[in-house]
Amino acid sequence: MSLIADKDIPRAEPFRHEALIYSGTEDFVEQSSLFIRDGLKRGEPVLVLVIGPKIELLREKLGSDAEDVLFDDMGEVGRNPARIIPVWREFVTTHANRNGRVRGIGEPIWAGRSAEELVESQRHESLINLAFAGAPAWILCPYDRQTLSETVLEEAYRSHPIVSSNDNIRESLSYRGLAEIGIPFDDPLPEPPSDAEIVPFEEGDLVSIRSLVMRRAVQLGMSRSKAEDLLIAVHEATANSVRHAGRRGTLRVWRFGESLVCEIRDSGQIPDPMVGRVRPTPEMRGGFGLWMTNQLADLVQVRSSSDGSIVRIRMSRD
Amino acid sequence: MKKNEEISQGALDIRVEERGSWSILRLTGDLDLATSPDLREAIIRLIDEGTRQIVVDLSALEFMDSSGLGVLVAALKPVRENGATLNLVAGSEKILKLFRITGLLQVFRIDSSVDRAIES
């Protein structure tokens, strides 16, 4: 398998993926603005993906310099963390050229993340190394040591080759490396609850599966547009089982707080760790399915092992 | 013309309508994994019969998936090789969204009505 995920990304300089361990909001604003201004001084395009309130703080600190910086709200872009890499990819391919590097700040992990979002954000952080290996980009990922647990910080050391704090920059000795990141993700998911609705399906059942998902979404009081998005997201995963995994699979549906969770299990394997994170091109045959699922759902958890694969899709009511 | 409710759930109905040099494929029902091969055949048949101006009207579809997108994208090759034109009609956000999130809005000409689609 090729570790180079996309031939369109210029690869003039080595990619630098760095975790910044900071202490509290003031320190975040201080260190982030230094990093941004340093980039602007060198004429490098800068993209900042952090949650809305932090965008406001950075704009305030940067003053007129903020006009030269691209901002996007990580709370929206990264609600499903599988949607973040495509945003970086677009930024890098649009702005990087032979003359220079681009830089960015991406904070996909903050204290308010749910346990499921956290694990997918951590997977995303690892995959960034694979997606941009060799690309002329410097992505700085801030981690707040005041609000995040020690376990989360330890994982930041495993997903980033470089870790810094204040003036201290060092290589991470526990970085897991591209070889390990490149294998399919098989971290176990929590078992579905015992009251989950279980529906085995085959090729001819996809229409009734769609009706079932719509019925459960309506029962939960989901808005029409979110229910339609969920319907397509789930359909694409079941269609993949029919296409690639012996024409059958098992759907489980359950309520999780104010969300509906739909899980598709089948006997197939998903060898590509970047599945659903590379925007399909018209020349590609296939590859649209899990991309669409990722774009439409609030959270998508993909697991694959020799036992088969799991796609767990979550959509909130509102 | 057959009405929506007469089509059984999950089925795709394809009607061909001629308007001058244009052939319009009006789709009703579900364009998905099971039914998209029918659309591929219908487009290929039109090209084989010598039609060079084709409109696929998606606006009355109940449901469409990535297989439907895939058939439309795959049809571009024979369409271009034969110097033909393939325009789409889609009105609802539900259908347009699929083209937007897959980056295919830039690949197709998509109009809101058949009348617009056959304007030069």
Contacts between the chains, C-beta under 8 A, distances in Angstrom:
chain1	res1	chain2	res2	distance
A	203	B	33	7.9
A	203	B	34	7.3
A	204	B	34	7.8
A	206	B	10	7.7
A	206	B	32	6.9
A	206	B	33	6.6
A	206	B	34	7.1
A	207	B	9	5.7
A	207	B	10	3.4
A	207	B	30	6.9
A	207	B	34	8.0
A	210	B	63	6.9
A	211	B	9	7.7
A	225	B	93	7.6
A	228	B	94	5.7
A	229	B	97	7.9
A	231	B	63	7.8
A	232	B	65	6.6
A	232	B	98	7.4
A	235	B	32	7.4
A	235	B	63	7.9
A	235	B	65	5.7
A	236	B	65	6.4
A	236	B	66	5.8
A	239	B	32	7.4
A	239	B	33	4.8
A	239	B	65	6.3
A	239	B	66	7.2
A	239	B	67	6.9
A	242	B	33	6.3
A	243	B	33	7.2
A	279	B	102	7.7
A	279	B	103	5.7
A	280	B	102	6.1
A	280	B	103	7.4
A	281	B	103	7.6
A	282	B	73	5.0
A	282	B	76	7.1
A	282	B	104	6.9
A	282	B	107	5.2
A	285	B	70	7.4
A	285	B	74	7.8
A	286	B	66	8.0
A	286	B	70	7.0
A	288	B	66	3.8
A	288	B	69	5.9
A	288	B	70	6.5
A	288	B	102	5.8
A	289	B	66	5.0
A	291	B	101	7.8
A	291	B	102	6.9
A	292	B	66	5.8
A	292	B	98	7.1
A	292	B	101	6.3
A	292	B	102	6.7
A	295	B	101	4.2
A	296	B	101	7.1
